[in-house]
Amino acid sequence: MDARITTLTRRAKGGIGRKEELVSAEVLRIGRGSDNELFLPDPRVPLHLGIIHLNNDGIFVEAVGSVDLRVNGAVTRTAVLKTGDTLGAGPYEIVVEEKPDGLDLGVTLELTQPLGDDLEELRRRSCLSVAESGISKRGTAWVLSLLILVLFLAVPVIWPFLSPEKDAPVEEVVATGAAMAKGHEMGFDISWNPGEMMNSHKFFADNCSACHTKPFIQVEDAACTSCHTGQHAHAALEASVATGITETRCASCHTEHNGPQPVRSERQRLCASCHEGLDKAWPQTALLNAGDFGKAHPEFRATVWTDPAAGKQVRISLDDNPKEVSNLRFPHKTHLDPKKMKDPETGQSTQLECASCHVPEAGGALMKPLVMEDNCGACHRLTFDQDAPKRTVSHGKPDQVYRELREFYAERALEGGVSEPEAPAVVRRRPGTPLTAEERPQALAWARQKADWAARYLFSKSQCGSCHVLTNTDAAPEALSVAPVKVAAVWHPKARFDHGAHEDVVCTDCHAAADSIESSDVLLPKISVCRDCHGGEAVSDRVPSPCVTCHAFHLDGMPPMHPVRETAAK
């Protein structure tokens, strides 16, 4: 909901001050709490009084606490708001204005019943200074400081020397005066524990020395890498040294004692400190500088196939309109046109949608790879003989296709009963009649001829060639084939994107498939499309998206983190 909130303030000399604010939120919250869009800073107003929301039937107001609302003087819990209505919220009046151009709602807010001097008197009497209590500030500070030092420093340090060994006899426990420590391994140093450990580390939660190997020293990386030996690094060794990654502690990003869930730092500054000046710190890099998604991020670069035969992929900026050599012919525009798509069973026009072919994987993050049998076979049937309209050949196996054709026609020739008028009499004989030794070569010659014809028919521009690039077109029928199809499974392998998190977005808002007539078109949205909803870490009008929203630190394919640190240290 987009709204304009106008706050009126009546001055002592008779003037009226106006302050306008534009607000964009799902609902407008009303209350004394500072998180409310309609902020009413008066002690007579509850922290959360009500909400104003928009639906198909109009604008509604609804009380959310135990305090009722007043609409045009009538006490109510919920009501429809119309232009000119007055909403009473404690000592405030909220008047609904004529809807401003381009906005959903306009309201005027005014404090009509000021609290006056009573509020200041109440605040004054609610405060008690140290001087009025008769307590010395300096003396109290010294006593409390010494008490803290004794309880939270001296006692935890001395306690391990007083606590008994685990197998010590009961008499020794009592004699040392440490009976309280029996059964409590952590003792008084539990006061140093800043919080609960994450679930994966709880099995050694009582063994502080597992991580804190040196007293009063921060947790060192060696304590982490002693267990996490297979963790991949962020970059190659040379880049890690040049950019200072090897000098960054594990605990700078991964903090412990913050609850049961794994904790990683999502601060944008951690990434931007290197990446916004990466070209200077590491001139050899092909990576572009990036500091903030909304303001300082290069255009997306797609990883596309440029030479499938050589297995070559290249990252190309979307500003350069990259083309992918996939050896596939597929016009999205044609398949989304109901006038050109017909149901093979009924012959009726069919409207295909994105979801007709593109189905999410389990979890919804990525899309399942397209499979001819599942996604295309219903319309593109690999038939080859009008007398056997349901017989098809295998897809994606050219050498097997020819064997299947030979076997099919050889079986027909041996059985007989072929209805083609042009066929020799030996294969048009009564079904089941045995072949003589002289007839068998004639039947097999006919089968070979039919298989050769069917192979050239299948590997023609009107059949396989309608979707594939044909190869060996002048070769023998058994050597006909198509070029291998190479389509990028992940366009951005150095980032992550979750389709499931964007399920409320229409596919065509990001992918311009309806106008694409070439399968080489890279139908990816540019960064400007993503910036309509996403901004940098500090934005308030869009989804805050720090670097870790799309990028990971530990990258597969990089060497292990531990050897990198050891080599860098040497």
N, C-alpha and C positions, 0 to 999 in steps of 0.2 A: 504494500500500500504506500503510495506517495502522497504526502500531506504537507500543508503549510500551517505552522503554528504561530499565531500572533499573540504576543504577551503585552497586555496593557498595564501601564504603571501610572497612577494618578499622583502628580507632584503636589507638594505643599502649597505652592502658589497658584494652583489651578490648572496647570497644563497636564497633558496626557502624553506619556512616552509610549512608543510602539517599537517592539523588537520582533522581527520575523525570522523564522527558522524553517528550512525545508528538511523533512524527515522522510526516509525510505525504510520501511520495516514491514514484516509480515503482519504484525498487529501493533497498535499504539497502546502502550501500557500506561496506566494512571496510578500515581502514588507518590509517597514521600521519598522512596528510595532513589538514589542517583542513577540507577539503571533504567528508570522509566523514561519513555519518550515525552510524556506529559508530566514533567517534574514539578511537584507541588511542595516546596520546602516549608512546611508548617507542621508543628508537633501535633496538631489536631487531625492530621491526615494519616491514615495507615500507610505502612511501607508499600503495600500493593493493594490498591482499592478496586481497580477494574481494568477492562481492556476494551478497545474499540477495534472491530475487525470488519472486513469487507467480504461479502459473498454475492451470489447471483441475485439475491432478493433485496440487496441494499446494504446500508451501513448499520451495524448493530453495536450496542454497548452492553456490557455484561459485568456484573460485580463478581470479583474473585475471592473476596474475603468475607468476613462476617458482617461487615458494614454495608448497608444498602446504599443505593444511589438515588438521586432525585432528578427526574426528567420533567421539566416544566412544572416543578413544585410537587409532583407525585412521587411517592416512595416506590421503588421498583428494584427488581434484581436484574432484569434484562429488558431492553426496549429497542425499537427501530428509531434511528435518528434521521430527522429531515431538516431541511434548511430552515433556520430560525429557531430551532429547539434549543433550550437551555438546560445544560447538564450541571447539577449541583454536586460538587465534590468537597465536602467540608466547608471551609470558608471561601472556596473558589467557585466561580461560575465559568463554565465552558460553553460558548455559544457557537452553534454550527452555522458557518457562512455559506454563501453561494459557492458551488464548486469551482475553484480556479481552473483556468485553462491548462490542460495537460496534467492535472493532478486529480487524485481521487477524493480528497477531502480538504476543507479549510476550516479551522476553528480559531476562536478568539478566547484567550485565557486571561482572567482578571481576578485578583484578590479583592473581594468585596467586603470582608469582615476582618480587618487587621486585628492582631492580638494586642497591639499597643504596648504600653510600658509594663504590663504584667509579665510579658515574656522576658524582658531584660531583668526584672526583679527575680523571677523564677531561676534564671540562669545564675544570677549573682549568689543567691542563697543555696544553690546546689553545689557550689565549689567550696572546698576547704583547703586552705593553704597550709604548708608545713609550719610556717611561722605562727599561725593561729593555734596550732595543736600544741605548741610549747616544746617540740622536739628539735634538737640541734641537727641541722643538715650535715655538718661536717662529722659529728660523732656517729650519726646513723650511717653515713656512707662508709666510714672506717669499719664499723662493726659488721655491716653486711658484706663488705669486700673481704674481710678476714674469714667470715663464715663460708663464703663461696670458695675461697682458696682451700680451706680445710676440708670441706665436704666433697668438693668436686675435683680437687687436684691432689692434696696430700693423702687423703684416705684411699682413693683408688690406686695411687702409686704404692703405698705401704701394704695394702690389703693382701696382694699375692704372697708376701713374705710371712704374713700371719696365718693365712689359710692353710689347712693341713693337706698332706698328700692324699691322693684318692684312697690309698690302701692303709692309711695310718689308723692305729687303734683308737677306740673311742676315748680312752684316757688321755691320749695325746691331744685329741681335738679339744677336749674340755680344758686341758692345761694351757693350751695356747690362747684360750679365750676366743676361739674362732668357730664356736659351735654354730653360729648363724650361717656360716659359709657352707656347711655340710649339704651336699646335694645341689649347690648352686655354683656352677663352674665360673660364671662371669663375675660374681661378687659385686663389689661396689662400683667397678668400672662400667657397670651397665648405664650409669649416668652419662657416659660419653657416647652412648649409642644414639645417633641422630634420628633413627627411624627404622621402620620394618624393611627387611631385605626382600629382594625379588624372589619369586618362587623357585627359580632354577638354582639359586644360591643358598636356599634355606637348609640344605643338608649339612652345611658347615657353618651355619650362622653363629654358633657358639665359639667357633675357633677364629677369633679375631686375627691371629697371627698368620692365617692363611693368605690374607691380603695385606695386612699391616705388618710387614716383615721387619720394619725398623721403627722403634718408638719415636713418636712425635715427628715422623717423616711421612709425607703424602704417599699414597699407594703408588708404587712404581710399576712401570709397564711389565717388568719381568714377572710380577705376581699374576698378571692377567694372561700373558702369553705362555706361562707354564701349563695352563689348561687349554687355552684357545690357540693351539698350535697350528690349526689348519685355516685360520682366518686369513682371507686374502687381503692384500694391500689395496691402496687406492690408486696408485700409479706405479710406473716402473721406477727402479731404484734411482736412476739419474734425475728424473723429475721430482721424486720425493725429497732428495737431498737439496735440489735447487730451490724448491718452493718452501722448504722448511717443514714438510709434513712429518719427517722423522723426529722432529723436536717436539711434536705435539703429544701430550700424554693421552692414554686411552681414557682416563677419567675426565678429560676435558669435554668429551662428548657423551660418555657413558657414566652416569652417576648411580651410586648405590644408596641404599637406605631410604628409598622413596616409595615403598609400597610393593605389592606383589607382582606388578607388571614390569616387564623390562623397560628401562628408561634410556632414551637417547636424546641428546640435545637437538632441538629443532631450530636453533638460532641461525638466522640467515648469515650473520656476521662471520660465523665459523667458516663457511664456504666462500663468502665474498672476499674475505681477507686475502685469499690466494687468487681466486678466479677473476676478480675485477681488474687485476694487473698481471694476468698470467703471461701475456706476451713479453713483458719485461723480465719477469722472474725466470721464465723458461722459453727463450726465443725460438727454440726448435719445434715447439708444439704447433700442431695444426688446429688445436682448440681455440675458439674465440672467447674473448673476455665476456664475463657475465657477472652482474652484481645484484640485480633486483629484477624479478620476473616482469613487473609492471613497467619499469623504466629503463633497465639496462640489461637486456637479454637479446642475443642475436636471433635472427629468423631460424625456424626449425630447419634441420637438415635431415633429409630422408636417405636411408640406406637402400639403394636400388641395384638391381642386376643390370650390368652394362654389357657383359659378355658371358652368357650362360655356359657356352662350350668350354671356356677357360676357367669357369668358376669365379668370375671377377665381380665384386660389388664395390660401389663407390657411394660416399656420402655427398649429397648435392643439396644446396640450399633451395628451399621452396621458392625463393625469389627468382631463381633461375629456371623455374618451370621444368623440373626434371622429368625425364621419360625413362620408363623401365622396359628393357628388352626381355620380355618374358616368353617369347615364342608362342604367345597365345593371342587369339583374336576374339575379343569380346566387347561388343558395344553396349554399355549400360543403357544408353538412351533407347535403343531398339527394344531391349527386354523390359523396359518400364513403360512401353507404349502398348496399351491394350489392343490397339488396332492391328498390331503386328504380331501379337502373341495369341495363339489359339490352343485350346485344350485338345490334345491328341485323341482323347476318347470321344468328346462331344462335338468338337469342331467349333465351339463357341469361343468368343474373345475372352481373354483372361488378363486380369490386372495383377501383375507381380509387384511385390513390395520388397524392401530391403530384407525383411525378416523371412521372405520366401527362400532365400539362399543363405543368408548370414545368420548363423545361430551361435549364441554365446556358449563358451565352454563352462564346465562346472565351476561355480564361483562367480562367473559373469565378467571376469577381467578381460579376457581375450576372446576372439571368435574362433570357432572350430575351422580347421582347414576345409576347403571345398573339395568334395569328392564327386566325381562324375556320376557314379551309380546313384548316389543319394540326392545330389543337387541338380543334375542336368539330365539324367537318364529318363525321367518321366516324359520329356519332350524330345530329346535327342536320342532316339533309339537306333542302335547299331544293327539295323536289319539290312539284309542284302538280297533276299529272294521273295518275290511277290507270292509264290506258292507256299511259303512258310513265313507269314507275316509276324509271328511271335518269336522266331528264332533270331538270336543276336549273337555277336561275337564279343570276346573280352575287350576291355578298354585298357589302353596303356601298355599293351604287350604285342607289338607288331609281328614278331616272329611266331608267337602263339596263334595270332589271328589266322595266318596262312595255314597252319596245321589244322585248325578247327574247320576252315573252309574245305580243305582236302578231305578230311574225315566225313564231313556232312555230305558232300556230293558223292564220295565213294560209297557211303552207305546207301544213298538213294539209287545209285547205279546198280549195286548188287541186289537190292530188293526189287527193283523194277517199278512199273506203274507210274513213270514220269509222264505228265500230261502235256508237255511242251510239244507242239506240232513239229518244230524244227529238230527235235532230238532224234537220234538214231533209234531204229526199231529195237535194238538190243536193250535199251533202257526204258522203252515204252511197252515192253512185254507185260504179260499178266503178272501182278505182284506175287512173289514167292516162287516163281518159275526158276529153277536152277540154271546157272550159266554154264555153257560148254567151255572147253578150253580155248576154242577159237573166239568165242564171244567176250571172254573176260578182258583181253587187252582193249577191245573196242569200248567196253563200258568204262574202264579206268581212264582211257584217253578222253572220253567225254567228261568224266569227273574232273580230270586235270584242267581241261579247257574251261569248265564252269568255275572252278576255283580261281583260275587266273583272271577270268572276267570279273568275278565278285571282288577279288583283291584290288584290281584297278578301279573298280567302282567305289569301294570304300575309301581308298586312298586317293580320292579326287577332290577337286576344289569344292564341289557341292556337298561332300560328306565330311570326311575328316578335315579337309582343307577349309571348311567354313569356320573352324575354331583353332586349327593348328597350322603351323608352318610345315609344309611337306618337304621331305628330303628324298634323294635317290629316285626322283620321278621317272627317270629313263631306265631304271634298273629292272631286273626281272621281277615278276610279281612277288616272289618270296622275299625279295630284298627291299621292298617298299617300306617306308617308315616316316615318322614325324619327328621334328626337333623336340628335345626334352623341354618340358615346361618348367620355368623357374620364376616363382612369384615370392616376393619377400614375405616371410611369415611374420616378422616384426619390423615395421618401418623405422622405429626408433629404438634400436637395441641398447642405447646408452641412457634410456629413460624408461619410465613405466607409466602406463595409462590404464585406468580401470573403467571399462564400459559400464559395469554394474553400478558404479557411483554416478553415472550420467544417464541412467535409464529414463529419466523424465525429459531428456532432450531428444528432439526429433532428429533422426539420422541426417536428413537433408539440411539441417541447420549447420552441420559441420562438413558434410561430404556432398560435393556438387556432382552427384552421379547422374542426375536426370539429363544433363547436357553433354555427357561424355560419350564419344563415338569410337574412341581408341582404347584398347586394353593397356596401352603404354602410359595412359594418363595416371599420374600419382594423385589420387583423390584424397589428399590430406588437408586439413584446415591449417591455415597460416596462423602465426602467433597472435595476430590481431583478433581472430575469432575467439581464441581462448581468453584473451584479455577482456572480452565483453563481460566475463563472469569472474575471472581470476586476476588478482593483483599481487603486488609484493607483500612482504611480511606485515607492513604497517598500515595497509589500506583498511578503511572502515566501510566503504560503499560496495565492496566486492568480497569474494572469498579470499582471505589471506592465504597466500601460497608461498611459503619459504622454499628453499632449494630442495629439502628432503621430501617435499610433496611428490616430486617426480624423479628425483635422482637418489641413488644409493651411494654410500661411501665405499664400502668394501665391494670390489668388483671382481667377478669371476674372470679368470684369464690372467689376472695379475699374480705375481709371486706371493707366497705366504707373508703375512705381516711380520712374524718374528724374525725370519732370516733377513728381511729388509732392514730392520732396526739394528740387528747385530752387525751387518756389513757397514751400515752407515756409521755406527759407533767406532769401528776400526779405522 
